[in-house]
Amino acid sequence: ADVPKGAYTIQAASVKNKPDADRLVNKLIRRGYPAYLLTSRIEGKGTWHRVRIGAYPTSDAAKPVLAELRRAGMKPILVKTK
């Protein structure tokens, strides 16, 4: 997904198991979230699959979604794109 510079995305999860990550992306999409997968190779730690949602123009715009995900038992983090 192309996220504009300076926008915010929400990282719903970061997992090593790609099928788990794919399942979560699909679950979030079914719930109406603009979810996608970002795969990153981290030196010394291997490959991680990050489940991200959005792009939101401001951190305030992302806050309601962060709250919804927390209520659903996730530990989302807000990420500002560089």
Buried (B, 14 or more C-beta within 10 A) or exposed (E): EEBEEEBBBBBBBBBEEEEEBBEBBEBBEEEEBBBBBBEEEEEEEEEBBBBBBBBBEEEEEBBEBBEBBEEEEBEBBBBEEE
